[in-house]
């Protein structure tokens, strides 16, 4: 599932390719992925408009086109964006396509159709979904406040979009590895230095993922992601263990990430 770094890269792709072009048609081949709006109303709202800015919050991408209304995209498990010429053949998994007056097309492609597209005010949607603060823009004082009186295990907390928005399974494992924290460690066991370290590594890992174009092959060898596979060893040569945490496959190094006593 695309996590915050992927959506940040999609945002930049959208800014490079989707802004300031008049939409002359909107093709909706899979209306079931629309949320909070019908196909006809979606097309009517967008035809003749231009996207003029984009914004990411957690795993959601927004692009404004008039007033306080924004296109909203959640990429689900397999969603991504394509930008191509009308002379090119459309892909069979292009679910929604915006045809521009310059002959170019921006499509939301989603093989498994778990993504969602709609129109909403960013503020209203963030409130409706009860999303926590965006992980990349969360300063330490608020981060510390969020953890106050929390007693749950760390990894489920990091994955909880109502707690912190944007972190998924892969980067939760990496953040905890870099922080030398066990995925099942209780939040209320963390001391001030643990919290500061966790916050610093959360920001560091997410920024590194964006710099690496969200490609595992681009990560430095000192990152867990470069070794995250069955029978893999951590960068320090210790065998990784695989457990289930909250139903999610979790990789960690038992030598580096020990539960507090």
Secondary structure, DSSP 8 states (H G I E B T S, - for coil): ---HHHHHHHHHHHHHHTBS--EEEEEES-GGGB-SS-HHHHHHHHTT--B-EEEEETTEEEEEEETTEEEEEE-TTTEEEEEEETTS---TTEEEEEEETTSEEEEEEETT---EEEEE-HHHHHHHTT--EEGGG--HHHHHHHHTT--SBHHHHHH-TTTEES--HHHHHHHHHHTT--TT-BGGG--HHHHHHHHHHHHHHHHHHHHTTT-GGGS-TTSGGGG-STT-B-TTS-B-EEEEETTEEEEE-TTTS----
